[in-house]
Amino acid sequence: MTKSLTPKIAFTALCMALCVVLPFTFHFIPNGGSVFSPIHIPVLLCGLVCGWQYGLARGVGGVFLASVLTSMPPVAYLPPMLVECAVYGTVCGLCMRLVRTGRRLADIYVSLGISMLCGRVIAGIARAVLFTPGEMTMQIFLSAYFITALPGILLHLILIPVLYLALERAGLVEKRY
């Protein structure tokens, strides 16, 4: 994105809309929300493209707005999802700012990998300690955040770099190198 705030704000607004629309479309697939984690796509992409502040805002605002407008995620799942997506957007943006391997694709994958791992671990800890104390086991944690979500993790690792590079080629994202 350019140095002006206008493109970042516009892209963040687009990602906000995608936080509502993508989960809605994926929920036509049985367990599509928990399997493919579609709301994570615009949050991670916003962090990569616009930076940690916008990623954080999108992680919290997008999930909250989607829950209010579509009941997805349901209120029972909202607090841990807010934590997870806030961490995704923040860490992804910070990593894209700090990681400089000399190869943009490597930067993207390192940023995605670190943010996806941090978001899942911190959300699992928050869920175990704050939101459902005494109910979270390691088996439930691994199943919910890694095993069930594996198709979504793979989708994110394929789709998000492609989208980022397409935005860069279109001149909507500044070239890194």
trRosetta pair geometry for C-beta under 8 A, 3 or more apart (Angstrom, degrees):
i j d omega theta_ij theta_ji phi_ij phi_ji
1 7 4.6 180 -155 105 103 122
1 8 5.2 100 152 -69 163 79
1 11 6.6 -111 -90 1 131 147
1 49 6.2 86 -29 165 109 87
1 50 6.2 32 -1 -100 150 64
1 172 6.9 -10 -91 160 63 61
1 173 5.9 -21 -36 -115 55 54
1 174 6.4 -53 46 -12 29 90
2 7 5.5 97 33 16 90 142
2 174 6.9 125 -85 -60 38 104
4 7 6.0 89 82 6 96 91
4 8 7.8 -172 105 3 58 91
5 8 5.4 -66 -158 45 50 112
5 9 5.7 48 149 -24 83 108
6 9 5.8 -57 -143 37 28 109
6 10 6.2 27 159 -18 65 108
7 10 5.6 -56 -143 39 32 111
7 11 6.1 30 158 -18 68 107
7 172 7.2 -175 -168 -162 129 76
8 11 5.9 -54 -143 39 29 108
8 12 6.1 31 155 -21 63 109
8 49 7.9 173 -122 125 74 91
8 50 4.5 118 -148 -136 96 107
8 51 7.4 -10 -140 20 135 103
8 54 5.8 -126 175 -71 106 152
9 12 5.6 -54 -145 37 29 114
9 13 6.4 32 153 -21 63 104
10 13 5.7 -53 -150 34 31 112
10 14 6.6 34 150 -19 63 103
11 14 5.5 -50 -151 34 36 115
11 15 6.4 36 150 -17 66 103
11 46 6.8 160 131 -120 97 79
11 49 5.9 -107 150 117 152 138
11 50 5.8 -179 86 -62 124 119
11 54 7.8 41 87 170 99 151
11 172 7.5 132 -86 168 126 114
12 15 5.6 -52 -148 38 33 112
12 16 6.4 42 148 -27 64 100
12 46 5.8 84 -112 -146 67 122
12 50 5.8 35 -64 -63 97 175
12 54 4.7 -115 -91 -161 125 113
12 57 6.7 19 -165 88 134 122
12 58 5.8 -135 -152 -67 86 111
13 16 5.3 -45 -149 28 35 118
13 17 6.7 36 151 -17 63 99
14 17 5.8 -53 -155 35 34 110
14 18 6.4 33 148 -18 65 106
14 42 7.8 -150 116 -143 70 122
15 18 5.3 -52 -145 39 36 114
15 19 6.5 49 151 -30 65 97
15 42 3.8 155 -157 178 82 108
15 43 7.1 133 172 -72 122 34
15 45 6.4 -168 -109 81 121 102
15 46 4.1 51 -128 -66 177 120
15 58 5.1 -12 114 -136 128 140
15 62 6.6 -65 134 -83 85 139
16 19 5.6 -46 -156 22 32 116
16 20 7.4 23 149 -10 59 100
16 42 7.6 -160 -41 144 19 143
16 58 6.3 -125 -73 -127 71 84
16 61 6.1 -37 -118 118 109 114
16 62 5.3 -142 -125 -92 55 85
16 65 6.4 41 -174 42 95 158
17 20 6.0 -61 -163 36 38 106
17 21 6.0 19 152 -8 74 115
18 21 5.7 -61 -130 48 36 102
18 22 5.2 33 175 -21 76 113
18 41 7.1 -93 146 92 127 102
18 42 3.9 148 90 -69 122 143
18 62 7.7 -17 75 -143 70 130
19 22 6.9 -33 -112 34 16 105
19 23 7.3 9 175 -5 46 109
19 39 5.3 54 -148 -146 74 87
19 42 5.2 -114 -58 66 74 137
19 43 6.9 73 -95 -51 111 87
19 58 6.9 -178 -50 -177 138 87
19 61 7.8 127 53 104 165 70
19 62 2.9 -162 -90 -172 171 109
19 63 6.6 -95 -175 -57 129 40
19 65 6.5 85 96 67 122 108
19 66 5.1 -113 141 -47 88 120
20 23 7.2 -77 -166 38 20 99
20 24 6.6 15 153 -18 60 119
20 62 7.5 -130 -36 -161 68 75
20 65 6.0 -67 -68 120 108 103
20 66 4.8 -166 -99 -98 58 77
20 69 5.6 0 -136 70 123 142
20 70 6.3 147 -159 -16 80 125
21 24 5.7 -66 -153 37 31 115
21 25 6.4 24 159 -16 70 108
22 25 6.0 -60 -149 37 30 106
22 26 6.2 20 160 -12 67 111
22 38 4.0 -158 145 154 106 118
22 39 6.4 165 83 -79 113 46
22 41 6.1 -137 -170 48 169 124
22 42 6.7 178 3 -17 143 111
23 26 5.7 -63 -142 43 33 107
23 27 6.1 39 159 -32 68 106
23 33 5.7 43 -154 -113 95 101
23 38 5.0 176 -79 73 54 112
23 39 4.9 5 -56 -55 117 96
23 66 5.7 70 35 -166 140 139
23 70 6.8 154 92 91 112 151
23 72 4.8 -175 137 123 129 127
23 73 7.7 -95 -159 -49 158 62
24 27 6.1 -54 -151 24 26 113
24 66 8.0 -145 -40 -149 89 98
24 70 5.4 -116 -83 -131 102 154
24 72 6.7 161 -77 47 59 143
25 28 6.5 -41 -177 6 42 110
25 38 7.3 -160 64 -174 87 171
26 29 5.8 -46 -175 29 59 109
26 32 3.9 -169 159 145 79 121
26 33 5.9 128 105 -75 111 54
26 36 5.2 -130 -157 68 139 133
26 38 4.2 175 -10 -24 150 142
27 32 5.3 -157 -93 62 26 116
27 33 5.3 15 -87 -44 86 104
27 72 6.0 -99 -60 -108 147 158
28 32 6.7 19 53 -2 44 157
29 32 3.3 103 67 -74 97 120
29 35 7.4 -91 115 53 120 130
29 36 7.3 58 70 -5 142 131
31 34 5.3 -56 -173 51 84 103
31 35 5.0 81 124 -25 94 111
31 148 7.7 -99 169 -169 128 112
32 35 5.9 -64 -131 45 25 106
32 36 5.5 -18 -176 19 67 117
32 38 7.4 10 147 -20 95 119
33 36 7.1 -65 -118 52 12 81
33 37 7.3 61 174 -90 49 34
33 38 6.9 -77 -121 19 56 96
33 39 7.8 23 -150 -9 90 103
33 72 6.1 -132 -103 -164 148 117
33 73 7.2 150 170 -94 140 77
34 37 7.3 17 -156 -65 22 71
34 144 7.7 -74 -163 -152 115 72
34 148 5.6 -22 144 144 104 129
34 149 7.0 -95 167 -78 62 78
35 148 6.2 -98 -97 168 60 79
35 149 6.9 -179 -149 -108 27 39
35 151 5.3 9 167 55 92 124
35 152 6.0 156 137 -36 43 102
36 151 6.0 -51 -87 108 66 104
36 152 4.3 142 -158 -90 26 93
36 155 5.8 12 -149 24 87 159
37 40 4.4 15 144 3 108 124
37 41 7.8 142 115 -29 76 76
37 149 5.6 33 -30 -143 126 107
37 152 3.8 94 23 178 96 153
37 153 7.7 49 31 -53 135 54
37 156 7.2 -26 82 -46 114 124
38 41 5.8 -32 -168 4 52 116
38 152 7.6 -110 -49 -129 47 113
39 42 7.1 -56 -167 37 45 95
39 43 6.6 39 145 -14 70 116
39 62 6.6 159 -169 132 99 113
39 63 6.2 89 163 -96 142 78
39 66 6.1 -101 -113 7 130 173
39 73 7.6 -84 2 -33 159 95
39 81 7.5 31 86 -173 147 122
39 85 6.7 -52 127 -94 108 138
40 43 5.5 -69 -150 45 39 113
40 44 5.7 33 160 -18 78 110
40 85 6.7 -140 -104 -105 66 90
40 88 6.1 -126 -146 -146 90 169
40 116 7.9 64 -179 -112 140 92
40 152 7.0 90 38 166 134 120
40 156 6.1 -38 108 -94 120 136
41 44 6.3 -60 -145 39 22 104
41 45 6.1 16 160 -13 61 115
41 155 7.9 -58 -80 124 113 106
41 156 6.3 -147 -92 -109 73 86
41 159 6.6 -28 -129 102 119 132
41 160 6.5 -158 -144 -77 74 96
42 45 5.5 -58 -137 44 33 112
42 46 5.9 38 161 -25 67 107
42 58 6.6 -126 130 174 92 132
42 62 6.3 -173 93 -141 120 159
43 46 5.9 -54 -147 34 25 111
43 47 6.7 25 153 -17 60 105
43 55 6.5 84 178 -160 68 77
43 58 5.2 177 -119 117 65 106
43 59 4.8 82 -150 -90 123 70
43 62 6.0 -149 -75 55 93 147
43 63 7.7 17 -74 -43 137 96
43 85 4.8 -100 -131 -159 166 98
43 88 5.1 63 125 98 121 127
43 89 4.8 -90 -180 -64 88 99
43 92 7.9 128 132 21 74 146
44 47 5.8 -56 -152 35 32 112
44 48 6.4 31 152 -18 66 107
44 55 7.7 34 -122 -140 22 115
44 88 5.5 -70 -77 168 77 115
44 89 7.2 -122 -82 -85 32 56
44 92 5.2 169 -146 -92 65 166
44 112 6.4 52 -172 -120 131 85
44 115 6.5 146 -124 103 94 140
44 116 7.5 7 -102 -68 134 90
44 156 6.4 67 36 -160 163 119
44 160 5.6 -42 108 -120 124 150
45 48 5.6 -54 -148 37 33 113
45 49 6.0 16 161 -8 68 114
45 160 5.6 -147 -76 -138 87 95
45 163 5.9 -34 -118 102 131 137
45 164 6.8 -157 -135 -68 84 86
46 49 6.1 -63 -136 46 26 101
46 50 5.4 -23 -177 26 67 118
46 54 5.5 -126 165 129 101 100
46 55 5.1 157 104 -97 89 62
46 58 4.2 52 83 12 162 166
46 89 6.0 -13 83 -130 104 107
46 93 8.0 -35 117 -67 65 110
47 50 7.1 -65 -108 55 14 79
47 51 7.2 -64 -158 116 48 12
47 52 6.3 32 -146 -103 90 43
47 54 7.2 -178 -92 85 42 80
47 55 2.7 54 -89 -105 83 143
47 56 7.9 88 -98 -31 99 52
47 58 7.4 -133 -46 51 74 124
47 59 7.7 32 -56 -44 114 109
47 88 6.6 -152 -15 135 150 68
47 89 4.2 -174 -65 -154 113 51
47 90 6.9 -76 -121 -13 126 12
47 91 7.4 16 -175 66 153 47
47 92 3.2 89 109 82 139 111
47 93 3.9 -111 -165 -43 79 82
47 96 7.1 151 137 3 78 127
47 111 7.8 -174 118 163 109 119
47 115 6.8 143 104 -132 157 163
48 55 7.7 98 -8 -83 43 127
48 92 5.5 -60 -54 158 69 112
48 93 7.1 -119 -56 -86 22 55
48 96 5.2 135 -138 -66 55 150
48 108 6.6 37 -140 -129 134 84
48 111 6.3 121 -103 115 90 145
48 112 7.7 -3 -74 -67 124 84
48 160 7.1 134 -8 172 155 113
48 164 5.6 -64 131 -102 144 129
49 54 8.0 -68 83 91 79 139
49 164 6.8 -156 -69 -121 90 86
49 167 6.5 -31 -110 115 127 161
49 173 5.6 -98 -135 -102 91 117
50 53 7.8 -94 131 67 98 75
50 54 3.6 -40 115 63 131 153
50 55 6.7 169 71 -42 95 74
50 93 7.0 -42 84 -112 63 119
51 54 5.5 85 63 20 74 100
51 55 6.7 -137 105 -6 34 98
51 93 4.4 77 174 -163 32 121
51 96 7.5 -127 -103 74 48 117
51 97 6.6 54 -128 -59 86 120
52 55 5.4 -59 -140 42 32 114
52 56 6.0 36 160 -23 68 104
52 89 7.1 118 -152 136 49 71
52 90 4.8 47 -162 -150 97 53
52 91 7.6 82 -120 -34 105 12
52 92 7.6 159 -99 69 68 57
52 93 3.1 -175 -66 92 51 125
52 94 4.7 44 -75 -49 134 74
52 97 7.0 -62 -22 -6 105 132
53 56 5.9 -52 -150 33 26 111
53 57 6.5 24 152 -15 61 107
53 93 7.1 -141 10 141 44 164
54 57 5.6 -52 -145 39 34 112
54 58 6.1 32 155 -18 66 107
54 89 7.3 -122 105 -180 51 117
54 93 6.9 145 52 -95 77 146
55 58 5.7 -56 -143 40 29 108
55 59 6.1 35 155 -26 64 106
55 88 7.0 -129 173 110 111 65
55 89 2.6 177 159 178 79 81
55 90 5.7 -172 98 -55 110 30
55 92 5.5 -167 -145 64 157 102
55 93 4.1 -161 8 -31 136 120
56 59 5.7 -52 -146 32 28 114
56 60 6.6 12 161 -4 63 106
56 86 5.6 37 -147 -158 70 76
56 89 5.0 -174 -59 101 30 116
56 90 4.4 50 -76 -73 96 92
56 93 7.5 -79 -23 23 80 141
57 60 6.4 -65 -150 45 27 98
57 61 5.4 7 165 -1 68 123
57 89 7.4 -126 39 140 45 154
58 61 6.0 -59 -119 53 25 99
58 62 4.8 24 180 -20 67 121
58 85 7.7 -107 113 160 70 110
58 89 5.2 166 63 -113 93 148
59 62 6.6 -31 -106 36 10 105
59 63 6.6 3 170 -9 47 115
59 82 7.4 106 142 -164 84 49
59 84 7.9 -150 -168 98 114 49
59 85 3.6 174 -159 135 85 81
59 86 4.1 162 113 -83 131 35
59 87 7.2 174 -172 26 161 36
59 88 5.6 158 -107 58 126 90
59 89 3.6 -140 -35 4 113 126
59 90 6.9 -66 10 -19 150 80
60 63 6.5 -70 -152 40 20 103
60 64 6.1 13 160 -14 62 117
60 82 5.7 46 -124 -159 69 93
60 85 7.0 173 -58 95 36 104
60 86 5.1 41 -57 -86 87 103
61 64 5.8 -62 -143 41 27 109
61 65 5.9 23 163 -17 67 111
62 65 6.0 -56 -142 39 25 108
62 66 6.2 26 159 -18 62 109
62 85 6.9 -122 68 161 105 148
63 66 5.8 -55 -146 37 28 112
63 67 6.4 28 155 -20 63 108
63 73 6.8 -7 -166 17 94 108
63 78 7.0 143 148 -148 106 73
63 81 5.1 -180 -160 129 139 106
63 82 5.3 -170 91 -91 141 61
63 85 4.9 159 -41 38 133 155
64 67 5.8 -58 -151 36 29 111
64 68 6.4 25 154 -17 65 108
64 78 7.4 74 -104 -162 59 115
64 82 6.7 47 -59 -101 87 111
65 68 5.8 -56 -145 38 31 109
65 69 6.0 13 163 -5 68 114
66 69 6.3 -65 -137 47 24 99
66 70 5.6 -36 -176 37 65 112
66 72 5.9 -65 155 87 102 72
66 73 7.1 58 105 3 112 60
67 70 7.3 -72 -112 58 13 71
67 71 6.6 31 -164 -129 53 22
67 72 6.8 -134 -99 75 50 24
67 73 5.5 -29 -91 58 101 62
67 74 7.4 127 -139 -126 96 5
67 75 6.7 112 -177 -81 123 55
67 78 5.0 51 -116 -104 162 116
67 81 7.9 146 -61 77 125 139
71 74 5.9 18 170 -101 83 63
71 75 7.7 -48 -146 -27 77 78
73 77 4.1 -100 168 90 125 113
73 78 5.5 171 90 -78 107 58
73 81 4.8 143 18 -14 157 164
74 77 5.3 76 60 19 76 99
74 78 7.2 -113 104 -35 37 87
75 78 5.2 -32 -146 -5 37 126
77 80 6.4 -66 -167 51 59 99
77 81 5.5 55 142 -24 86 118
78 81 5.7 -69 -143 43 28 110
78 82 6.1 33 162 -27 68 105
79 82 5.7 -52 -147 29 29 113
79 83 6.7 27 156 -15 62 103
79 126 7.5 -143 140 142 96 120
79 130 7.5 -126 148 112 136 115
79 131 5.1 172 92 -102 132 129
80 83 5.5 -52 -150 37 39 113
80 84 6.1 40 153 -21 69 107
80 123 4.9 91 -178 -171 89 95
80 124 8.0 64 -156 -74 125 28
80 126 5.8 161 -116 93 77 110
80 127 4.4 21 -100 -75 136 102
80 131 5.5 -105 -51 22 97 165
81 84 5.5 -52 -141 39 33 113
81 85 6.0 22 164 -9 68 109
81 123 7.4 45 -88 -140 25 134
82 85 6.4 -61 -140 44 23 100
82 86 6.0 27 159 -22 62 112
83 86 5.9 -59 -145 36 24 112
83 87 6.4 21 158 -16 62 108
83 122 6.2 -140 156 124 108 98
83 123 4.9 151 96 -104 106 73
83 126 4.6 -72 161 43 176 169
84 87 6.0 -63 -155 37 26 108
84 88 6.4 30 149 -23 64 106
84 119 4.7 76 -166 174 68 96
84 120 6.8 41 -135 -85 109 38
84 122 7.2 162 -99 80 53 88
84 123 3.5 9 -74 -72 93 144
85 88 5.2 -44 -143 31 39 119
85 89 6.3 34 161 -15 68 103
85 119 7.1 57 -74 -151 22 131
86 89 6.3 -57 -148 39 27 105
86 90 6.1 20 157 -13 63 115
87 90 5.9 -62 -141 44 28 108
87 91 5.6 16 169 -9 69 116
87 115 7.1 164 135 -163 76 75
87 118 5.4 -144 164 122 120 97
87 119 4.1 166 90 -102 111 70
87 122 4.9 147 -82 60 162 142
87 123 6.9 -135 24 -42 136 88
88 91 6.5 -65 -137 43 17 99
88 92 5.8 15 166 -18 60 118
88 115 5.1 85 -145 160 53 109
88 116 6.9 38 -117 -88 97 49
88 118 7.9 166 -82 79 45 92
88 119 4.2 19 -61 -80 79 149
89 92 6.0 -58 -138 38 21 111
89 93 6.3 18 162 -15 59 112
89 115 7.9 119 -22 -164 12 135
90 93 6.1 -66 -155 38 24 107
90 94 6.3 18 155 -14 64 111
90 115 8.0 165 71 -131 54 108
91 94 5.6 -55 -143 40 32 110
91 95 6.0 32 159 -20 67 108
91 111 7.9 162 132 -167 74 71
91 114 6.1 -138 159 119 118 94
91 115 3.9 163 95 -111 107 81
91 118 4.8 143 -84 66 171 147
91 119 6.8 -142 31 -48 134 87
92 95 6.0 -55 -145 37 26 109
92 96 6.4 25 156 -18 62 107
92 111 5.3 80 -150 162 63 102
92 112 6.7 33 -121 -92 104 46
92 114 8.0 161 -89 77 51 87
92 115 3.9 3 -63 -72 76 167
93 96 5.9 -55 -146 35 29 109
93 97 6.5 27 155 -18 62 108
94 97 5.7 -62 -154 37 31 111
94 98 6.0 5 160 -2 69 116
95 98 6.0 -69 -135 49 29 96
95 99 5.0 12 177 -9 74 119
95 107 8.0 159 140 -177 88 73
95 110 6.4 -157 174 116 124 87
95 111 3.6 160 105 -120 122 78
95 114 5.2 151 -91 63 149 134
95 115 6.2 -123 7 -44 138 100
96 99 6.7 -42 -104 42 21 98
96 107 6.4 82 -130 157 63 107
96 108 7.5 27 -104 -99 99 52
96 111 4.8 32 -60 -108 73 156
99 107 5.1 155 108 -138 106 78
99 110 4.9 -175 -164 95 160 134
99 111 5.9 -149 33 -61 141 87
100 107 6.8 10 -107 -99 32 121
101 106 4.2 -76 76 103 154 129
101 107 5.5 -159 21 -62 100 74
101 110 6.8 139 -35 -10 130 144
102 106 7.7 13 61 53 59 134
102 177 6.6 86 -163 -108 45 149
103 106 4.0 66 82 11 107 113
103 107 6.8 -178 89 -14 54 83
103 177 7.5 -44 -102 -1 22 158
104 107 5.3 -51 -149 33 37 116
104 108 6.4 39 153 -22 68 102
104 165 7.6 126 116 -96 127 90
104 168 7.5 67 166 -96 158 173
104 175 7.9 -85 -74 -166 148 65
104 176 4.5 143 -100 46 106 134
104 177 5.9 -141 -47 10 97 108
105 108 5.6 -49 -149 33 34 113
105 109 6.4 28 155 -13 65 106
105 161 6.2 56 -139 -159 80 132
105 165 7.5 7 -87 -72 88 125
106 109 5.9 -57 -144 41 32 106
106 110 6.1 32 158 -19 67 107
107 110 6.0 -56 -144 38 26 109
107 111 6.2 25 157 -17 62 111
107 176 6.4 -153 41 -178 160 168
108 111 5.9 -61 -149 39 26 110
108 112 6.1 23 156 -16 65 110
108 160 7.3 -179 177 118 114 97
108 161 4.8 116 127 -108 146 93
108 164 5.7 174 -119 70 137 159
108 165 8.0 -65 -44 -47 163 89
109 112 5.7 -52 -139 40 31 110
109 113 5.9 32 161 -20 65 109
109 157 7.2 51 -126 -149 87 92
109 161 6.8 -2 -63 -74 78 134
110 113 5.9 -57 -143 38 26 110
110 114 6.2 20 162 -13 63 110
111 114 6.3 -59 -144 39 24 105
111 115 6.1 15 162 -11 62 115
112 115 6.1 -65 -143 43 24 104
112 116 5.9 19 164 -17 65 113
112 156 6.8 172 -166 139 125 105
112 157 6.3 145 131 -105 145 69
112 160 6.1 144 -102 85 136 143
112 161 7.4 -79 -26 -53 149 92
113 116 6.1 -59 -141 38 23 106
113 117 6.3 18 161 -14 61 111
113 157 8.0 48 -73 -106 78 110
114 117 6.0 -62 -149 40 26 108
114 118 6.0 22 158 -15 66 112
115 118 5.8 -55 -140 41 30 109
115 119 6.0 31 161 -21 65 110
116 119 5.9 -51 -140 36 26 112
116 120 6.4 23 161 -15 60 109
116 153 6.6 111 178 -131 147 94
116 156 6.9 141 -93 105 138 149
117 120 6.1 -62 -150 39 27 106
117 121 6.2 19 159 -14 65 112
118 121 6.0 -61 -142 41 27 106
118 122 5.9 17 165 -11 67 114
119 122 6.2 -59 -137 43 22 103
119 123 5.9 20 163 -16 62 113
120 123 5.9 -58 -141 40 24 109
120 124 6.2 27 157 -21 62 109
120 145 4.2 126 -162 -180 109 124
120 146 6.9 87 -180 -62 153 80
120 149 7.8 -162 -108 66 128 157
121 124 5.7 -57 -149 36 27 112
121 125 6.4 26 154 -17 64 105
121 145 8.0 136 -62 152 38 158
122 125 5.7 -51 -146 37 33 111
122 126 6.2 34 153 -19 65 106
123 126 5.6 -53 -144 39 31 112
123 127 6.1 34 155 -21 65 106
123 145 7.0 158 80 -107 113 128
124 127 5.7 -53 -145 36 29 112
124 128 6.2 25 156 -16 64 109
124 136 6.9 149 -172 -172 76 145
124 141 4.6 68 -150 -143 130 111
124 144 7.7 149 -101 76 97 115
124 145 5.6 -63 -65 -32 116 156
125 128 5.8 -58 -145 40 29 108
125 129 5.9 5 165 -1 67 116
126 129 6.3 -67 -133 49 23 95
126 130 5.1 -29 -172 31 66 119
126 131 6.3 46 138 -7 78 109
127 130 7.2 -50 -90 55 12 78
127 131 4.8 -48 -131 54 50 118
127 132 5.6 -3 174 30 78 99
127 136 5.6 115 114 -73 97 144
127 141 7.9 163 73 -103 126 89
128 132 7.0 -38 -104 73 28 78
128 133 6.9 67 161 -112 45 49
128 135 7.9 -150 -124 63 57 64
128 136 3.7 -101 -98 59 84 143
128 141 7.2 -15 -58 -78 121 121
129 133 6.2 23 -159 -95 23 92
130 133 7.2 93 -23 -53 4 94
132 135 4.1 -62 154 49 107 126
132 136 5.9 113 89 -38 105 93
133 136 8.0 -54 -125 13 23 97
135 140 7.6 -49 139 65 73 172
136 140 5.6 -134 -148 80 56 127
136 141 5.8 64 -179 -59 104 96
137 140 4.8 97 50 7 76 100
137 141 6.9 -138 94 -5 40 89
138 141 5.5 -54 -146 38 32 116
138 142 6.1 28 159 -15 67 107
139 142 6.1 -55 -143 40 26 105
139 143 6.1 24 158 -17 62 113
140 143 5.8 -60 -144 41 26 111
140 144 5.9 18 163 -13 66 113
141 144 6.3 -62 -140 40 21 102
141 145 5.9 -18 177 15 61 119
142 145 6.8 -71 -125 53 18 87
142 146 5.2 -42 -164 41 60 120
142 147 6.0 54 141 -17 77 106
143 146 7.4 -36 -70 54 6 76
143 147 4.8 -40 -130 45 46 124
143 148 5.9 53 163 -20 66 101
144 147 7.9 34 2 44 18 85
144 148 6.0 -15 -128 30 28 128
144 149 7.4 37 151 -20 41 108
145 148 8.0 54 2 47 14 93
145 149 6.1 -31 -176 15 27 137
146 149 6.2 -58 -112 52 9 101
146 150 6.6 40 161 -64 54 83
146 153 7.6 13 -144 -37 55 149
147 150 6.0 -21 -160 -26 27 112
149 152 4.8 -58 -168 48 73 117
149 153 5.6 82 131 -32 89 96
150 153 5.4 -49 -141 32 34 114
150 154 6.4 32 159 -15 65 103
151 154 5.8 -57 -150 39 32 110
151 155 6.2 36 151 -22 66 107
152 155 5.3 -51 -144 36 34 115
152 156 6.2 35 156 -20 66 104
153 156 5.9 -55 -150 35 28 111
153 157 6.4 23 153 -16 63 109
154 157 5.7 -58 -145 39 31 109
154 158 6.4 22 157 -13 66 109
155 158 6.0 -65 -149 41 28 104
155 159 5.6 6 166 -4 69 120
156 159 6.3 -60 -122 47 23 98
156 160 5.4 15 -175 -14 65 120
157 160 7.1 -29 -101 34 15 103
157 161 7.4 10 179 -5 45 110
158 161 7.3 -86 -174 38 19 98
158 162 6.7 7 153 -12 60 119
159 162 5.7 -69 -154 40 32 112
159 163 6.1 28 157 -19 72 109
160 163 5.7 -54 -144 37 32 110
160 164 6.2 34 157 -21 66 106
161 164 5.5 -53 -143 37 33 113
161 165 6.1 29 160 -15 67 107
162 165 6.1 -58 -146 40 27 106
162 166 6.3 28 154 -20 63 109
163 166 5.6 -56 -146 37 30 112
163 167 6.4 31 155 -19 65 105
164 167 5.8 -56 -152 36 30 111
164 168 6.4 30 150 -19 64 106
164 173 6.7 -13 -168 12 69 172
165 168 5.4 -50 -146 36 35 115
165 169 6.3 37 154 -19 66 104
166 169 5.7 -51 -145 37 32 111
166 170 6.3 27 155 -15 64 109
167 170 5.8 -59 -146 41 30 109
167 172 4.5 -81 -170 73 82 112
167 173 4.4 67 121 -11 103 114
168 171 7.8 47 175 -66 30 20
168 172 7.4 -90 -70 58 22 68
168 173 4.4 -56 -83 71 65 109
168 174 7.8 -33 -128 83 84 18
168 175 6.1 98 -168 -94 108 62
168 176 7.9 -45 -125 -8 139 85
